[in-house]
Each structure stands twice: as C-alpha cells, then as structure tokens.
Amino acid sequence: MEFQNLLIENKERIQYIIINRESKLNALNKDTLAELHLAFTEAFRNPAVGGIIITGAGAKAFVAGADISEFTALDVEGGTALAREGHANVFDLIANGPKPVIAAINGFALGGGLELAMACHIRIASETAKMGLPEVTLGLLPGYGGTQRLAQLIGKGKAIEMILTADMITAVEAQQFGLVTHVACPEDLLTTAEELLQKILSRAPLALASAIRAVNAGYTDGVNGYETEIAEFGKCFGTKDFKEGVDAFLGKRKAEFKGE
C-alpha cells in the first residue's frame, strides 16, 4: 500500500515504518496518524513480519510533536475526540500489538512523538536525541497516553516534574530514568535496533505475544496481571512452539519456531 507520510521498508522479518515528514520534523497530523493505524494493522496481520522498528526520516527528529496547526479549530468536544481516537487507533494499537515494536529515537521526540515512542514495547535512542512533553507550554497536557505511560516507565515523581516543567532530557538521562534501554551513536542506531529485534525474533512468536499481553495486563485497570500471566502461561502448553522448544532444549539443538 502506498502512503503519503510513511515509508515502509522490509528487511527479512523486520518491517521499518519511517515517518516521512522531514520538513515538518515528522510532526504527527491527522493523515499521518491515519496512515500509522493502517500500517501497524497490516504489519500485525502480515505473517511475513516478525517485528517492527519505527523511526523518523532524517537526522533531526523522530517526531517533534503533533501538528499544532490542526488544533486551532478544536473545542472541548473536538479535543476529547482527538485524544480518544488517537489512543484507540494508534497508541493503544501499538502498545497492545502481538508483535514486538521498537522505537529507534533518532532526534527530537517531543509531545506526541515521545508518546508514540512510549507506546512501543522497547525504546532505544541516538546519543543526539532529546525527549520531552512540552504540552503545558501550549495550555494543554499530554493527551496520547503521556501522563500514564511516562509515570509507568520512570516513576510518578520524575514524570510529574517532566510534564509540569516541560523540560527536555537527553538520551543519557532517559536511559538513567529507564525511559530508553539503549543509547547508540547516530550511525549505529538502526543496527542496534535490528540486532536487538533479531534476538527477540529468534524466540517463539506466540510466547512473545503472550508475554506482551501479560505485562500490559498489570497496567490495565480492572485486570489482574497475575491471573493473565497464569492464563497465558497455560495457553503456551498447547502450542507446537512449546513442544519444539522443549525438544530442542533436550536435544541440545537450536529451536525452529513457526508461530504455531
């Protein structure tokens, strides 16, 4: 499928989704959000895709925020709908996706851009990356999950400080806070992401999906994460991948998982 604001590249079982609005620092507008919904929906359904790396075009920005020009005509009802649709169609879709998604943060990740990265399962950053949630400088607050996911990732105290001050942090600080797990020099960022994802993709696909669901359950209101873990653990025993994993372990050979 052709996209206006995204580039899609496939490398073996890895699909790259590249936000391609470099002249706008890859800011998220309505069209880009709609394309992200389609791209991730297709990637999650495509059996040839094992995992996804999302990044921004160019060297300056992953995503430098939302396209603020689209906000000017919104009222309370419109703003509420914008946030609700964004959650359902993009951010929660990614967070709850059955395949691992890595955000390769190659520059500024601000506002909706940082929220997009936080919706991904793993974040790695270039040494030159800067991250922050500046919404309060516009009379707003983060509306795409930022108030919730940032606190889950780095703790309530630091999250509130970042949100209320609107300060940016460096990649090194983000790693210290637990917001990103790896920091790489710019030229090694995508290689680092690929190596990490390739390691993950050598594991059992159905077990990966179950693990994502179990971890997410602990952060979902009204859901008992431990019970979800127990249920997902039990389901794994009914898969061919489990049998292959055990046979390979006992036979001292490399497992060949098929996602069955």
Residue, then its C-alpha position, 0 to 999 in steps of 0.5 A: m500500500e502506498f502512503q503519503n507520510l510513511l515509508i515502509e521498508n522490509k528487511e527479512r522479518i523486520q518491517y521499518i515504518i519511517i515517518n516521512r515528514e522531514s520538513k515538518l520534523n515528522a510532526l504527527n497530523k491527522d493523515t499521518l496518524a491515519e496512515l500509522h493505524l493502517a500500517f501497524t494493522e497490516a504489519f500485525r496481520n502480515p505473517a511475513v513480519g516478525g517485528i517492527i522498528i519505527t523511526g523518523a526520516g532524517a537526522k533531526a527528529f523522530v517526531a517533534g510533536a503533533d501538528i499544532s496547526e490542526f488544533t486551532a479549530l478544536d473545542v472541548e468536544g473536538g479535543t476529547a475526540l482527538a485524544r480518544e481516537g488517537h489512543a484507540n487507533v494508534f497508541d493503544l494499537i501499538a502498545n497492545g500489538p502481538k508483535p514486538v515494536i521498537a522505537a529507534i529515537n533518532g532526534f527530537a521526540l517531543g509531545g506526541g512523538l515521545e508518546l508514540a515512542m512510549a507506546c512501543h514495547i522497547r525504546i532505544a535512542s541516538e546519543t543526539a536525541k532529546m525527549g520531552l512533553p512540552e504540552v503545558t507550554l501550549g495550555l494543554l497536557p499530554g493527551y496520547g497516553g503521556t501522563q500514564r505511560l511516562a509515570q509507568l516507565i520512570g516513576k510518578g515523581k520524575a514524570i510529574e516534574m517532566i510534564l509540569t516543567a516541560d523540560m527536555i532530557t537527553a538520551v543519557e538521562a532517559q536511559q538513567f530514568g529507564l525511559v530508553t534501554h539503549v543509547a547508540c551513536p547516530e550511525d549505529l542506531l538502526t543496527t542496534a535496533e535490528e540486532l536487538l529485534q533479531k534476538i527477540l525474533s529468534r524466540a517463539p512468536l506466540a510466547l512473545a505475544s503472550a508475554i506482551r499481553a501479560v505485562n500490559a495486563g498489570y497496567t490495565d485497570g480492572v485486570n489482574g496481571y497475575e491471573t493473565e500471566i497464569a492464563e497465558f502461561g497455560k495457553c503456551f502448553g498447547t502450542k507446537d512452539f512449546k513442544e519444539g522448544v522443549d525438544a530442542f532444549l533436550g536435544k541440545r539443538k537450536a529451536e525452529f519456531k513457526g508461530e504455531 
